[in-house]
Amino acid sequence: MLDLTEVILNDGKVIHREVTLELTSLKYRFGDFQIQKATPVELTIENIGERKLSVNGKVHLTVCIPCARCLEPTASGLDIQFENELDVNDEDYIEGYSLNVDQLVHDEALLVWPERVLCRKDCKGLCSTCGQNLNHGSCSCRPTDLDPRMAKILDIFSQAGNGKG
């Protein structure tokens, strides 16, 4: 929590602060993700009158996100920059005269969340039959397991090979 007393009580007041993030993970409906590293949150907060604050900031997080193909934990960098106007009277991030920096960063991280994370460009993923991570070795499943939508084509080739075509 960052004390905002001096900025809230003085119209036009501007403060610059670096705040150490206490947040250790990002928890969303789609999972919990550990924060491996975080730079201090750089904040500029200005009282713009009428009990409103302009809050600008930036932080870099390294978050552990599963690879989209093999599900191995993968360190992924999130560069978060934000510009918000907060109403002191009606704002989830402000409790009394304090700013909940952790909650603000938590919510802003969701806006820059990567669409897809890969452990490496040539990730082989998981076997669709047994679940073996193919980056660690092959499995004994038949490689002819096809998409069920292609089953008819396989039947046509099988019939042609047996002379039934």
C-alpha positions in Angstrom: 0.0 0.0 0.0 1.3 3.4 -0.9 0.3 6.4 1.3 -1.4 9.1 -0.8 -2.3 11.5 2.0 -0.1 14.4 0.7 -1.3 14.1 -2.9 -5.0 13.6 -2.0 -5.1 16.7 0.2 -3.4 19.1 -2.2 -4.8 19.9 -5.6 -2.1 19.9 -8.3 0.3 17.9 -6.1 2.6 15.5 -8.0 4.6 12.7 -6.4 7.0 10.2 -7.9 7.6 6.9 -6.1 9.2 3.5 -6.6 7.3 0.8 -4.8 8.4 -2.8 -4.2 5.8 -5.2 -5.4 4.6 -7.6 -2.7 2.6 -9.6 -5.1 4.1 -13.1 -5.6 1.6 -14.6 -8.1 -1.1 -13.5 -10.5 -4.4 -15.3 -9.8 -7.0 -15.4 -12.6 -9.9 -17.6 -13.4 -7.7 -19.4 -15.9 -4.9 -20.2 -13.4 -2.4 -19.1 -10.9 1.0 -17.9 -12.2 4.1 -17.4 -10.1 6.0 -14.1 -10.4 9.7 -15.0 -10.6 11.0 -11.5 -10.8 9.6 -8.0 -10.6 11.2 -4.6 -11.0 10.1 -1.9 -8.6 6.8 -0.2 -9.7 7.6 3.3 -10.9 4.7 5.6 -10.2 3.8 9.2 -10.9 0.7 10.3 -9.2 -1.0 13.7 -9.6 -4.0 15.2 -8.0 -6.0 16.6 -10.9 -8.7 18.1 -8.8 -12.3 17.1 -7.9 -10.9 14.2 -5.9 -9.4 12.6 -9.0 -5.9 11.3 -9.4 -3.8 10.7 -12.5 -1.8 7.5 -11.9 1.0 6.6 -14.4 3.3 3.7 -13.9 5.4 0.9 -15.3 6.8 -2.4 -14.1 8.4 -5.4 -15.6 7.4 -8.9 -14.4 8.8 -12.3 -15.2 5.9 -14.8 -14.8 5.9 -18.6 -15.1 3.3 -19.5 -17.8 2.8 -23.0 -19.2 3.9 -23.6 -22.8 0.9 -23.7 -25.2 2.2 -26.9 -26.7 3.9 -29.0 -24.0 2.6 -27.3 -20.8 6.2 -27.0 -19.4 6.5 -23.9 -17.2 8.1 -21.1 -19.2 9.5 -17.7 -18.0 7.7 -15.0 -19.8 8.3 -11.2 -19.5 5.4 -8.8 -19.1 6.1 -5.1 -19.7 3.3 -3.3 -18.0 2.7 0.4 -18.5 -0.4 2.2 -17.4 -2.2 5.5 -17.3 -5.3 5.7 -15.2 -7.5 8.3 -13.8 -8.8 7.2 -10.4 -11.7 8.7 -8.5 -10.7 8.8 -4.8 -14.4 8.4 -3.7 -15.2 5.4 -5.9 -12.2 3.3 -6.7 -11.2 -0.3 -5.9 -7.5 0.6 -5.8 -7.8 3.3 -3.2 -8.5 2.3 0.4 -8.8 5.4 2.6 -5.7 7.4 1.7 -3.7 4.5 0.4 -3.2 3.0 -3.1 -3.2 -0.7 -3.4 -0.3 -1.0 -5.9 -0.4 -4.8 -5.9 -4.1 -4.9 -7.0 -3.4 -2.3 -9.7 -0.5 -4.2 -11.1 -2.4 -7.5 -10.9 -5.3 -6.0 -13.0 -3.0 -4.3 -15.5 -1.0 -7.5 -16.1 -4.1 -9.1 -17.5 -4.3 -6.5 -20.2 -0.8 -7.4 -21.5 -1.1 -11.1 -21.1 0.5 -13.0 -24.0 -1.8 -14.7 -26.4 0.4 -17.7 -26.7 3.6 -18.7 -24.9 6.1 -21.3 -26.3 9.0 -22.8 -24.4 10.9 -22.7 -27.7 10.0 -22.1 -31.3 10.4 -25.8 -32.3 8.4 -27.2 -29.3 7.1 -30.6 -30.3 4.2 -30.6 -27.8 2.5 -33.6 -26.3 1.5 -36.9 -27.9 -2.3 -36.6 -28.5 -2.7 -40.3 -27.5 -0.5 -40.9 -24.4 0.4 -37.3 -23.4 4.2 -37.9 -23.6 6.2 -34.6 -23.8 7.8 -35.2 -27.3 10.6 -32.7 -26.4 11.9 -35.3 -24.0 11.7 -38.3 -26.3 9.3 -40.2 -28.5 6.5 -42.5 -27.4 5.4 -45.9 -28.7 2.0 -44.7 -30.1 1.3 -45.3 -33.7 2.1 -42.2 -35.8 -0.9 -42.9 -38.1 -3.4 -41.6 -35.5 -5.2 -39.2 -37.7 -7.7 -36.5 -37.2 -11.1 -38.3 -37.2 -12.2 -35.9 -40.0 -9.6 -37.6 -42.2 -10.8 -41.2 -41.6 -12.8 -41.4 -44.8 -9.7 -40.5 -46.9 -7.7 -43.2 -45.1 -10.5 -45.7 -45.9 -10.3 -44.7 -49.6 -6.5 -45.3 -49.7 -6.9 -48.6 -47.9 -9.4 -49.8 -50.4 -7.2 -48.7 -53.3 -4.3 -50.6 -51.9 -6.3 -53.8 -51.6 -7.5 -53.7 -55.1 -11.1 -53.0 -54.1 -11.3 -49.6 -55.8 
